[in-house]
């Protein structure tokens, strides 16, 4: 057993015991851990790319959120990274789109990259998206990866956003069950511990967990063009999530890849996204 797996196992044993003897405290502790990204080092090449942007900061619920802007074009694109990632993950895509036509905006989510804070939840990230977008006006496109994709969908279903002409969602997790199951398996948490955690998650979600229903997530997107990119070998967010999303979103096109895994770090993937954004819309044909 690796050192990391051993640590996870011991942590899970502690959390199971805590929740058994102090159920409320245990449930809150497990949910807090579920929402806490593990700190990661920012690599020199990532920092080099981030320094090419015009950087700013906004205050969000007492947290300093780092923002990035590339380009000065009239068409705006918002890029939203996923769990334990940061805005530098968009380097390849940004380099394909930076030019006179577009302005690219990104931010490091709470507890990620160069932003402050320690916790990350989908409702809070969606509220942050709402705040950032409504300052900017209409958008040519939004691009999300993993929990960034889910945050965008949640923001659209729960908030009034500016017009967004195109959506690109990579490895979108629309089933909370998959995310919870991965967390449970990683820490070997028992059903009692998980039930307590889910109760805390329900209480912390405005409108309850039913707001994550796939049909609700796309309720405002039914006539909007979308591109869903998902790898069949994704071991974190099962490919079935993409199928389920495409089923309820009639204007979305699903593109499947093989061998790229969850991160989808590929020039091919970013080229697909860039081409979709660049291709003329129906009103231009």
MIVEX-509107 format. One record per residue (C-alpha): residue in one letter; x negated, y, z. Coordinates in nm, 3 decimals. Last residue first. Layout:
MIVEX-509107
+--------+---------+---------+---------+
| lumlum |    east |   north |      up |
+--------+---------+---------+---------+
|      a |       X |       Y |       Z |
...
+--------+---------+---------+---------+
//
This chain:
MIVEX-509107
+--------+---------+---------+---------+
| lumlum |    east |   north |      up |
+--------+---------+---------+---------+
|      x |   2.475 |   3.185 |  -4.235 |
|      x |   2.402 |   3.455 |  -3.977 |
|      x |   2.718 |   3.409 |  -3.769 |
|      x |   2.649 |   3.039 |  -3.753 |
|      x |   2.319 |   3.095 |  -3.573 |
|      x |   1.988 |   3.113 |  -3.750 |
|      x |   1.713 |   2.870 |  -3.638 |
|      x |   1.460 |   3.025 |  -3.401 |
|      x |   1.600 |   2.886 |  -3.076 |
|      x |   1.632 |   2.534 |  -3.216 |
|      x |   1.284 |   2.558 |  -3.371 |
|      x |   1.136 |   2.665 |  -3.038 |
|      x |   1.299 |   2.379 |  -2.848 |
|      x |   1.188 |   2.117 |  -3.100 |
|      x |   0.838 |   2.268 |  -3.100 |
|      x |   0.833 |   2.249 |  -2.721 |
|      x |   0.914 |   1.879 |  -2.737 |
|      x |   0.649 |   1.808 |  -3.001 |
|      x |   0.388 |   2.009 |  -2.810 |
|      x |   0.448 |   1.769 |  -2.523 |
|      x |   0.484 |   1.791 |  -2.150 |
|      x |   0.816 |   1.611 |  -2.121 |
|      x |   0.778 |   1.604 |  -1.742 |
|      x |   1.014 |   1.312 |  -1.689 |
|      x |   0.833 |   1.056 |  -1.898 |
|      x |   0.675 |   1.120 |  -2.237 |
|      x |   0.679 |   0.759 |  -2.358 |
|      x |   0.987 |   0.780 |  -2.579 |
|      x |   1.195 |   1.079 |  -2.682 |
|      x |   1.568 |   1.134 |  -2.724 |
|      x |   1.735 |   1.439 |  -2.879 |
|      x |   2.092 |   1.513 |  -2.772 |
|      x |   2.283 |   1.784 |  -2.958 |
|      x |   2.526 |   2.001 |  -2.762 |
|      x |   2.841 |   2.155 |  -2.911 |
|      x |   3.078 |   1.892 |  -2.769 |
|      x |   2.956 |   1.915 |  -2.408 |
|      x |   3.132 |   1.644 |  -2.204 |
|      x |   2.960 |   1.347 |  -2.371 |
|      x |   2.628 |   1.531 |  -2.405 |
|      x |   2.608 |   1.567 |  -2.027 |
|      x |   2.682 |   1.197 |  -1.965 |
|      x |   2.425 |   1.092 |  -2.224 |
|      x |   2.164 |   1.321 |  -2.070 |
|      x |   2.226 |   1.183 |  -1.722 |
|      x |   2.205 |   0.829 |  -1.860 |
|      x |   1.837 |   0.891 |  -1.935 |
|      x |   1.761 |   0.844 |  -1.566 |
|      x |   1.607 |   1.142 |  -1.381 |
|      x |   1.291 |   1.033 |  -1.202 |
|      x |   1.164 |   0.736 |  -1.406 |
|      x |   1.217 |   0.900 |  -1.748 |
|      x |   1.145 |   0.625 |  -2.005 |
|      x |   1.432 |   0.723 |  -2.237 |
|      x |   1.297 |   1.077 |  -2.245 |
|      x |   1.547 |   1.361 |  -2.250 |
|      x |   1.598 |   1.668 |  -2.467 |
|      x |   1.940 |   1.836 |  -2.466 |
|      x |   1.997 |   2.113 |  -2.721 |
|      x |   2.301 |   2.336 |  -2.684 |
|      x |   2.532 |   2.543 |  -2.899 |
|      x |   2.812 |   2.718 |  -2.704 |
|      x |   3.180 |   2.631 |  -2.763 |
|      x |   3.223 |   2.410 |  -2.455 |
|      x |   2.980 |   2.612 |  -2.244 |
|      x |   3.201 |   2.771 |  -1.977 |
|      x |   3.332 |   2.441 |  -1.834 |
|      x |   2.992 |   2.280 |  -1.871 |
|      x |   2.915 |   2.226 |  -1.500 |
|      x |   3.279 |   2.156 |  -1.420 |
|      x |   3.288 |   1.856 |  -1.655 |
|      x |   2.964 |   1.724 |  -1.505 |
|      x |   3.091 |   1.737 |  -1.146 |
|      x |   2.841 |   1.937 |  -0.940 |
|      x |   3.116 |   2.155 |  -0.793 |
|      x |   3.250 |   1.834 |  -0.634 |
|      x |   2.966 |   1.871 |  -0.382 |
|      x |   3.153 |   2.134 |  -0.185 |
|      x |   3.294 |   2.472 |  -0.285 |
|      x |   2.985 |   2.654 |  -0.164 |
|      x |   2.721 |   2.386 |  -0.092 |
|      x |   2.559 |   2.395 |   0.254 |
|      x |   2.834 |   2.192 |   0.423 |
|      x |   2.817 |   1.923 |   0.153 |
|      x |   2.438 |   1.902 |   0.184 |
|      x |   2.466 |   1.863 |   0.562 |
|      x |   2.716 |   1.579 |   0.516 |
|      x |   2.486 |   1.426 |   0.255 |
|      x |   2.207 |   1.424 |   0.511 |
|      x |   2.422 |   1.251 |   0.772 |
|      x |   2.531 |   0.989 |   0.521 |
|      x |   2.168 |   0.937 |   0.421 |
|      x |   2.057 |   0.868 |   0.777 |
|      x |   2.338 |   0.618 |   0.826 |
|      x |   2.261 |   0.450 |   0.494 |
|      x |   1.897 |   0.384 |   0.579 |
|      x |   1.600 |   0.586 |   0.456 |
|      x |   1.314 |   0.404 |   0.283 |
|      x |   1.130 |   0.735 |   0.222 |
|      x |   1.088 |   0.705 |  -0.157 |
|      x |   1.407 |   0.502 |  -0.193 |
|      x |   1.623 |   0.761 |  -0.019 |
|      x |   1.477 |   1.049 |  -0.218 |
|      x |   1.528 |   0.864 |  -0.546 |
|      x |   1.882 |   0.774 |  -0.441 |
|      x |   1.962 |   1.137 |  -0.357 |
|      x |   1.842 |   1.257 |  -0.696 |
|      x |   2.033 |   0.984 |  -0.880 |
|      x |   2.350 |   1.044 |  -0.677 |
|      x |   2.330 |   1.415 |  -0.750 |
|      x |   2.412 |   1.331 |  -1.110 |
|      x |   2.360 |   1.618 |  -1.353 |
|      x |   1.983 |   1.579 |  -1.371 |
|      x |   1.876 |   1.757 |  -1.692 |
|      x |   1.559 |   1.616 |  -1.853 |
|      x |   1.512 |   1.924 |  -2.075 |
|      x |   1.797 |   2.170 |  -2.130 |
|      x |   1.793 |   2.417 |  -2.418 |
|      x |   2.093 |   2.651 |  -2.433 |
|      x |   2.181 |   2.896 |  -2.708 |
|      x |   2.376 |   3.221 |  -2.745 |
|      x |   2.388 |   3.325 |  -2.380 |
|      x |   2.632 |   3.608 |  -2.305 |
|      x |   2.580 |   3.760 |  -1.962 |
|      x |   2.655 |   3.542 |  -1.658 |
|      x |   2.967 |   3.532 |  -1.442 |
|      x |   2.883 |   3.288 |  -1.164 |
|      x |   2.982 |   2.937 |  -1.053 |
|      x |   2.987 |   2.735 |  -1.377 |
|      x |   2.706 |   2.922 |  -1.551 |
|      x |   2.487 |   2.924 |  -1.240 |
|      x |   2.542 |   2.549 |  -1.196 |
|      x |   2.436 |   2.482 |  -1.552 |
|      x |   2.128 |   2.699 |  -1.513 |
|      x |   2.036 |   2.536 |  -1.181 |
|      x |   2.080 |   2.191 |  -1.336 |
|      x |   1.834 |   2.278 |  -1.612 |
|      x |   1.586 |   2.421 |  -1.360 |
|      x |   1.631 |   2.101 |  -1.162 |
|      x |   1.483 |   1.918 |  -1.463 |
|      x |   1.355 |   2.170 |  -1.718 |
|      x |   1.539 |   2.480 |  -1.831 |
|      x |   1.553 |   2.701 |  -2.138 |
|      x |   1.792 |   2.993 |  -2.181 |
|      x |   1.862 |   3.159 |  -2.513 |
|      x |   1.935 |   3.480 |  -2.702 |
|      x |   2.029 |   3.651 |  -2.380 |
|      x |   2.274 |   3.933 |  -2.305 |
|      x |   2.204 |   4.190 |  -2.033 |
|      x |   1.884 |   4.216 |  -1.827 |
|      x |   2.001 |   4.300 |  -1.476 |
|      x |   2.273 |   4.035 |  -1.499 |
|      x |   2.013 |   3.773 |  -1.585 |
|      x |   1.796 |   3.815 |  -1.276 |
|      x |   2.087 |   3.818 |  -1.030 |
|      x |   2.263 |   3.521 |  -1.184 |
|      x |   1.939 |   3.323 |  -1.195 |
|      x |   1.886 |   3.400 |  -0.825 |
|      x |   2.239 |   3.280 |  -0.747 |
|      x |   2.167 |   2.960 |  -0.939 |
|      x |   1.848 |   2.911 |  -0.737 |
|      x |   2.050 |   2.953 |  -0.418 |
|      x |   2.316 |   2.703 |  -0.530 |
|      x |   2.049 |   2.454 |  -0.648 |
|      x |   1.854 |   2.456 |  -0.324 |
|      x |   1.485 |   2.530 |  -0.266 |
|      x |   1.322 |   2.594 |   0.073 |
|      x |   0.979 |   2.730 |   0.165 |
|      x |   0.992 |   3.098 |   0.079 |
|      x |   0.755 |   3.315 |  -0.117 |
|      x |   0.682 |   3.308 |  -0.487 |
|      x |   0.340 |   3.247 |  -0.641 |
|      x |   0.414 |   2.894 |  -0.755 |
|      x |   0.711 |   2.739 |  -0.579 |
|      x |   0.886 |   2.780 |  -0.243 |
|      x |   1.157 |   2.997 |  -0.394 |
|      x |   1.154 |   2.962 |  -0.775 |
|      x |   0.867 |   3.103 |  -0.979 |
|      x |   1.012 |   3.333 |  -1.242 |
|      x |   1.040 |   3.352 |  -1.618 |
|      x |   1.126 |   3.606 |  -1.885 |
|      x |   1.040 |   3.594 |  -2.254 |
|      x |   1.102 |   3.899 |  -2.472 |
|      x |   1.143 |   3.802 |  -2.834 |
|      x |   1.118 |   3.927 |  -3.192 |
|      x |   0.782 |   4.108 |  -3.184 |
|      x |   0.593 |   3.802 |  -3.080 |
|      x |   0.571 |   3.531 |  -2.816 |
|      x |   0.776 |   3.233 |  -2.930 |
|      x |   0.526 |   2.954 |  -3.000 |
|      x |   0.292 |   3.073 |  -2.726 |
|      x |   0.582 |   3.066 |  -2.483 |
|      x |   0.659 |   2.703 |  -2.563 |
|      x |   0.302 |   2.591 |  -2.496 |
|      x |   0.264 |   2.795 |  -2.176 |
|      x |   0.604 |   2.703 |  -2.027 |
|      x |   0.462 |   2.494 |  -1.740 |
|      x |   0.296 |   2.813 |  -1.612 |
|      x |   0.633 |   2.919 |  -1.469 |
|      x |   0.601 |   2.681 |  -1.176 |
|      x |   0.657 |   2.316 |  -1.085 |
|      x |   0.746 |   2.137 |  -0.762 |
|      x |   1.106 |   2.091 |  -0.883 |
|      x |   1.196 |   2.249 |  -1.217 |
|      x |   1.110 |   2.549 |  -1.429 |
|      x |   1.352 |   2.812 |  -1.563 |
|      x |   1.269 |   3.006 |  -1.883 |
|      x |   1.494 |   3.299 |  -1.977 |
|      x |   1.490 |   3.422 |  -2.337 |
|      x |   1.561 |   3.780 |  -2.446 |
|      x |   1.600 |   3.900 |  -2.805 |
|      x |   1.505 |   4.268 |  -2.846 |
|      x |   1.130 |   4.203 |  -2.855 |
|      x |   0.880 |   4.324 |  -2.595 |
|      x |   0.667 |   4.017 |  -2.531 |
|      x |   0.589 |   3.820 |  -2.216 |
|      x |   0.748 |   3.883 |  -1.878 |
|      x |   0.678 |   3.710 |  -1.546 |
|      x |   0.856 |   3.725 |  -1.211 |
|      x |   0.731 |   3.644 |  -0.860 |
|      x |   1.005 |   3.613 |  -0.597 |
|      x |   0.938 |   3.765 |  -0.253 |
|      x |   1.179 |   3.614 |  -0.004 |
|      x |   1.407 |   3.813 |   0.226 |
|      x |   1.722 |   3.683 |   0.059 |
|      x |   1.576 |   3.767 |  -0.281 |
|      x |   1.329 |   4.053 |  -0.303 |
|      x |   1.193 |   4.101 |  -0.652 |
|      x |   0.834 |   4.092 |  -0.766 |
|      x |   0.666 |   4.176 |  -1.094 |
|      x |   0.416 |   4.037 |  -1.340 |
|      x |   0.356 |   4.143 |  -1.699 |
|      x |   0.226 |   3.818 |  -1.838 |
|      x |  -0.124 |   3.716 |  -1.950 |
|      x |  -0.212 |   3.651 |  -1.585 |
|      x |   0.028 |   3.358 |  -1.581 |
|      x |  -0.180 |   3.191 |  -1.854 |
|      x |  -0.505 |   3.221 |  -1.659 |
|      x |  -0.333 |   3.100 |  -1.344 |
|      x |  -0.226 |   2.783 |  -1.520 |
|      x |  -0.576 |   2.727 |  -1.660 |
|      x |  -0.723 |   2.775 |  -1.313 |
|      x |  -0.487 |   2.518 |  -1.155 |
|      x |  -0.224 |   2.628 |  -0.907 |
|      x |  -0.247 |   2.390 |  -0.613 |
|      x |   0.067 |   2.222 |  -0.495 |
|      x |   0.287 |   2.268 |  -0.191 |
|      x |   0.548 |   1.993 |  -0.146 |
|      x |   0.896 |   2.125 |  -0.216 |
|      x |   1.134 |   2.147 |   0.081 |
|      x |   1.504 |   2.087 |   0.007 |
|      x |   1.508 |   1.715 |   0.092 |
|      x |   1.300 |   1.795 |   0.403 |
|      x |   1.566 |   2.039 |   0.521 |
|      x |   1.832 |   1.776 |   0.452 |
|      x |   1.642 |   1.521 |   0.661 |
|      x |   1.600 |   1.763 |   0.952 |
|      x |   1.966 |   1.870 |   0.946 |
|      x |   2.084 |   1.509 |   0.948 |
|      x |   1.846 |   1.418 |   1.229 |
|      x |   1.955 |   1.709 |   1.446 |
|      x |   2.318 |   1.611 |   1.402 |
|      x |   2.261 |   1.239 |   1.455 |
|      x |   2.030 |   1.255 |   1.759 |
|      x |   1.962 |   0.889 |   1.845 |
|      x |   2.018 |   0.730 |   1.504 |
|      x |   1.915 |   1.039 |   1.309 |
|      x |   1.579 |   1.060 |   1.486 |
|      x |   1.515 |   0.687 |   1.441 |
|      x |   1.586 |   0.698 |   1.068 |
|      x |   1.375 |   1.014 |   1.036 |
|      x |   1.078 |   0.855 |   1.215 |
|      x |   1.096 |   0.538 |   1.004 |
|      x |   1.115 |   0.751 |   0.689 |
|      x |   0.807 |   0.946 |   0.790 |
|      x |   0.617 |   0.622 |   0.853 |
|      x |   0.719 |   0.490 |   0.510 |
|      x |   0.630 |   0.815 |   0.335 |
|      x |   0.286 |   0.820 |   0.499 |
|      x |   0.224 |   0.457 |   0.395 |
|      x |   0.334 |   0.536 |   0.041 |
|      x |   0.083 |   0.822 |   0.026 |
|      x |  -0.200 |   0.609 |   0.166 |
|      x |  -0.136 |   0.343 |  -0.097 |
|      x |   0.000 |   0.000 |   0.000 |
+--------+---------+---------+---------+
//
